[in-house]
C-alpha cells in the first residue's frame, strides 16, 4: 500500500489547525463538565442541545457516506468501487467524531465503561452501543479487504455486510426518536426510514466535498463522466429527502393532537420556522436541485456549492427537529391546563452557548483530522478505470 502524494507543508498546516480546533473542543467539554449545565443553553426541558445536532449529523452522515462504497462493492459500479476506500475512511472518521461529541455532551464520559458492560436490552440506547461498535469493526474489515490484495476476493462479502449494518445503524438512530412517543415532534414509525433517506443525501454531499479536497490536494481532475453521475445521484437523494420530510409532517398533521406542534414548527416557531423553510427547504433542498440540474451542471463549482448547501440544510433540519421537538411542551395531562414555575405548558427557551458550539466543531475537527491522516498514510485516493464500463451516453 502506498500513501497519497500530498503536499507535506499543507498536510501539517491542516493537521495543526484541526488539532487546535479539536483541543479547543475538548477544553470546552471540560469546562461544561466542571462548571455545570449553567454555562450551556440547555435546561430541564431542552436536554439535548447544539452538540447533539453535530453528533447526530456526523453519525447519520457516517452511515450515508458509506453508500458510495456500497454502490461499488455490492452493486458492482466501477466508478463508485474506485472510491470505496475513501468512503470507508470517511465513515469511520465521522462516526468517531460524532460519538466523541455525543459522549462528552451527555456528561460523565469516564462512565462509558458502564454502558459497555451493563446492558438494558429494553432500551434503544443499549442497542446502539452494539450498532456503533459493530460499524467500526465491519468497516475496518471492509477496508482491509479493499487495501490488501490477497483479501480482495472477500471485498464484496464485506461490502454487503457493511451495507446491511449501516442500514441497521441509521434505523437505530432514527428509532431513538421514534420511540419517544411522549413528544409530538417524535414518536413516528416514519423516522427510521426518514433518517436512512437523509443519510443518503448528507453522506453524498460530504463525500463530494472530501473528494474535491483530495483531488485538489493532489492536483488531479475528477473525470467529467464521474462528476455528472455523482451530481445527479446527489440530486435524487436531495429530492427524496424533501419528499420524506414532507410526508413526515403531513402524517403528523393528520393526527389532531399534533396539529398545534406542526403549526409551531411550520408557521409560528420563530427561529425554528425560519430554519426549516429558509435553511432546509430553500437553501438545503430547492437551491441544490437548481444547481445540480442546470444545463451547465457539469461545472464542479455548482456541485460543490450544492453539497455545501445540503450540509448546511442538514444542520438546520436537525436543529429544528432536535431542539424544536424538545422546546414544545409535553402534554402531561391531556385536556387540562397546567401552570407552574417550571414553564409547564410553555415553549422552552434555548440559546446555544459558545462552549456547546466549540464542542460540536471539535467533533468535526476530529473527523477531519482522522481523514487527512488516513489519506496521508494509506492509499485512499480514487483511481478511475481507463474506461467506465457502466457509462452510457446520456449519463
N, C-alpha and C positions, 0 to 999 in steps of 0.2 A: 504494500500500500504506500502510495506517495502522497505527500502533502500538497495542498493547493498553493500555487506560487503567488502568495500575497506579498504586498509591499511591507517590509519589516517595520519601517517607521510609522506607517499608517496603522498597522496592527497594534503596536504598542501604545499609540495615541488613543485608539478606540478602546483598548483594554483598560488603560488608565482611567479614561473618562467613565466607562461603565462601572469599573471597580469603585471609583469615588462615589458615584450615584448609589451603588449598592451599599457602600459603607454608611452613607447618609440615611438610607432607608432603614438599615439595621439600627442605627443610633436613634432614629425616630421611634422605632418599635420599642427600644429600651426605655426611651423617655415616657411613652404611653404606659409601659408596664410598671414603671416605678412611680410616676406621678398619678396614675389612675385615669379613669374614664373622663374625669373633669376636663382634661386637656384635649379631648376629642369633641366632635359634634354629636356623638351618639348619646342616647339616653335610654330610659326604661322602655320606650316604645320602639325606637329605631336602634336595634342592637347589632345590625349588620350595616356598616357604613360604607364609605367610599373604598376602603381596602377590599371589601368583598366584591365590589364592582370589578376591580382589577383582577382579583383572584379568579372569579367565575369566567371572565373574558379569557384569561390565559388558559384555564383548564379546558373550556369548551373549544377554543381555537387549537389547543394541542391535539385534540381529537380530530378536528376538521382538517388541519394541515396534513395529517396522515392520509387523507383522502387521495392526495397526489400519488403516494406510493401504492395505494390500493388499486387505483385505476391501472397502474403499470403492471403490478405483480399479479393481481387477481384477474383482471380483465385483459391483460396482455397488450396494452397500448404502449408501443415503443417510446414515444416522446415522454410519456409520464414515467416509464420504468427508468429512464436515464436520470430522472430527478428523485427517485425513491430514496437514495441515501440522504440527500439534503432534507427531504420531507421527514424522515425518521429522526434526524438530528434536531430539527426544529420542534418536533413533537415532544421529545424528551426535555429539551431546554425550556419550552413554555410550560410544560407540566410541572417541572421543578420550580420555576419562578412563581407559578400560581399557588402551589402548595406551600411555598415559603411564606407568601403573604397571608394565606389562609391560616396557617398555624400561628404566626406572630400576631395576627389580628384577633384571634379567639382568646388569647391570653394563656399564661402558664404553658409555654411551649415545651418546657422541660418534662411535662407530664404526658408527652406524646407516647411514651413507652407504655402508659396505662391503656391508651386507645389501641395500641398494637398488640397487647397481650390479654386484654379482657374485653370480650365481645358481647354485645346485646343484639342478637340476630333479629330482634323485632324492630330495630332501628335502621333506617336507611343510611344513616351516617356510618354505621358499622359496615354495611355492605360496601360503601365507597372506599373504606380502608383497603379492602381486597381489590377493588377495581383500580385504584390508583397505583398500588404496589405492583399489581399484575401487569398494568400498562407499561411500567418501566421495564419489567423483566421481558415481556414479549417483544417490545420494540427493540430492546438491546439485542435479543437473539436474532430478530429480523435483520438488524444492521450487520450482525456478524455474517449471516448468510449472504448478504449483498457484497460485503467488502472482502471476504475471504473466498478466493476462487474455488477451493476444494469444497466449500459449503454451498456454492451457487445452486446445485440441484435441489436444495431444500428451501430456496427463497420463496417459491410460490406457496408452499405449505405454510411457511412462517408469515408470509404476507396475508394469507387468508385468515390465519389466527389473529393477526393484528387488526385486520378489518372487522372481524366479529367482535373483538374485545373493545375496540374503540366505540362501536355502536352501543355496547353494554355500558361503557363508562359514561357516555353522554346521556344515555337513558337514565342512569343512576343519578347524574347531576340534575337532570330535569325532575326526577322523582322526588328529590329533596323538597322542591317547592310544590309539586303536585300533591304530596301527602299532607301539606299544611292546610287542611280543609277549613280551619277556623278563619282564614283570611280570604276575603273576596277576590283579592288580586291573584291568589294562587289556587290551589285545590282543584286543578283541572287535569283530566287524563290526556289532554292535548299537549301538555307541557313537555313530556319526554320527546315526543315527535317534533315539536317546535324547536327544541334545543338541538336535535340532530340536524334539522334543516339549517338552522342558524350557523351551526358549526361548519357546514359546507362552505358558505359564503365567507365567513370570517377567516377560516383556515386558508382558503384560496387567496384571499386578499393579503394575508400575512405572508404566504409563500411567494406571491408575485413581488412583494416589496423586498423580501430577503433575497430572492433570486436576482432581482435587478441590482442589488447591492453587491452580490458576489460576482456577477458578470462585470460590473463596473470596476470592482476591485482588481479583477484580472485582465482588464482591458479587452474584453470579448463582447461580441454582439450576439444577442439572442436571435435564433433563426426566426424569420418572419412567419413561417407557417405555424411554428410552435406558439408564437405570440398570439396569432389570431385564434388558434384553438383554445388556449387558456383564457383569453379575454372573453370569448363567447361563453365558455363554461362559467366564468365568474358572473356574467350577466344572467345566466339561467338560475344560478344559486341566489342572486340578489332578488330576482323576480319571485322565486319560490319563497324566500323569507318574507317578503312583503305580503304575499298571499296567505301564508300560515299565521302571521301576526294578525291580519285582518280577520281570519276565521276564528282565532282565539278570542278577539274582542267581540265579534258578533255572537259567538257562543255564550259569552258572559252576559251580553245584553239580553239574550233570550230568557234568562232567569231573573225574575223580578227583584230578588234580594241583592243582585249585583249591579242593578241599573245605576244606583247612586255612586258606586265606586267607579263605574265606567264613565259617568258624567264628570267625575272628579279628574280622571286621567285625560279624557279626550277633550273636555271643554273648560272646566273651572279650576284646574290644578295649578295654575300659575307656571312655575318653573318646570313642573312635570309635563304639563301640556305642551309648553314650548319645546322642550327637549324631544318629546315624542314626534310632533308634527314637523318641526324645523330640523331637529337633529337627526332623527331616524328616518322618517318617511321621505323628507325632501333631500337633505344632504347625504344620508346614508343609503337611500334607495333610488329615488327618481333621477337625481343627478348622475349617479354612477351608470344607470341604464342608458341615459342620453349619451354619456361619454363613450360607453362601450359599444353602442350600436350606431354611432355616426358613420357617415360614408368613409371618413378618413380614420376609422378606428385602428388601423394598422400602426398608427403612431404610438410608440411606447409611453410617451408622456401622458397621454389620455388614460391609458390603463393604470399607470402609477397613481395618477390623481384620483381615479375611480377607486382604487384599492385603499388609498388613504381615507377617502370619504366613507367607504364601507366600514373600516376600522373605527373611525370616529362615530359613525352611526351606531355601531355595536355598543360602544361605551354609553352613548345616550340612551339606547333602549334598555340596557341593564340598569342604568341609574334609575330610570322611570320604574322599571319592573321591581327591582330590589328595594330601593328607598321609598318609592311611592307606595308600593304594596304594604310596607310597614307603617308609613305615615298615616294611612287611612285607619280610623279607629276600629278596634274589634267590636263586634256586636255581641257583647257579653250576655245581655238579657233582651232577646228579641221582643219588640213591641213595647219596651219600657224606656223611659227617659233616664239617663244616667248623668249625674253631676257630682264631681269631687275635685279635690285639689291635685289629682294626678292626671288631669286632662282627659279623663274618660269621656268618650263621645266627641272629642275634638281632634282636628288634624294635628298630628305631632310635628313640632318644628325640628328641622335638621339643617345644619350648615357645616359642610366638611371643613375640617381643620387642616393646617399645614402638615402636622405630623402624619395624618392619615394619607394625604396626597403623596408625601415623600415615601411612605412605606409602599404604596402602590407602585410608584415609579421605581422603587428599589427592586420590586419583583420583575418589572420589565427589564431593568438593568441586569439582573441575574440571568434571565433568559438570553439576553443579547450577549453577555459575556461567555456563557456556555457555547453559544452558536459560533462566535468568532474564534474561540479556542479550538473547537472541533474542526472548523473549516481550515484553520491554520495547520493543524497537526495531521489530519487524515484526509483522504480523498473523497470529498463531498461535492466537488464541482461537477455539474451535469455534463455528460459527453454525449452529444446527439449523434445518432447514426447518420451516415452519409446520405441516406435516402429514407424518408419516412414511409414505411410500408402501409401505414394506415391513412395516409393523406388522401384527400380527394380534392378535385379541382375547385369545389365550392367552399372548401374549409376556410 
